[in-house]
Amino acid sequence: MATVKVYDQNKQECGEIALASEVFEVEVRPEILNLVVRAQMAAKRAGTHMTKTRGLVSGGGVKPWKQKGTGRARAGSNRSPVWRGGAILFGPAPRDYSFKVNSKVRALAMKMALSSRLANDSLMVVNTIELPEAKTKHFAKVAKALELNEALIVSPVEEVSLTRSSRNLPGLTMTTPERLSVLEILKHKQLVLLEGAVAPVHARFAKKGA
């Protein structure tokens, strides 16, 4: 068990909390993280790129000139890939870039990502964030007090007021334990867990993965 300090939104110590070693103290293997990040990024690709083949280019139904006697090369269509305005040869076609990664490997990568933030002293537990109203200026004050620049903040449940007040601050992202991803953790230099989110994170990953 790793024990870390708990801070309030003014970065004053207000207690301690134990983090499960099977989730936050896992040996980091870069090849596992790389595999899962590549899978997540590949799944985001639309794959809608396309060029027109001979069957899709309009025109070309008439033979440009007779086969013999003109002195020119033989041609059957003005939409041939060798003609200007013709089809594209071996161009990109719509495809699905996603590939499957075993669920245990994904869970293991998540625990590695969480462990890397704890090992680098980039993980902070905050008891709660309360704002007088959902305005960016109020969240900016909290972020300044907590010294957050590029931080992923994990709330136990989606709170509309926190999401609205933080979304205009560059580098800060709000999420929940259910939407937590390896890519998001590694994209941000800091990881902030609200105290209520620690138990759901333990519950989601403590018994999964190798």
Secondary structure, 3 states (H helix, E strand, C coil): CEEEEEECCCCCEEEEEEECHHHHCCCCCHHHHHHHHHHHHHHHCCCCCCCCCCCCCCCCCCCCCCCCCCCCCCCCCCCCCCCCCCCCCCCCCCCCCCCCCCHHHHHHHHHHHHHHHHHCCCEEEECCCCCCCCCHHHHHHHHHHCCCCCEEEECCCCCHHHHHHHCCCCCEEEECHHHCCHHHHHHCCEEEEEHHHHHHHHHHHCCCCC
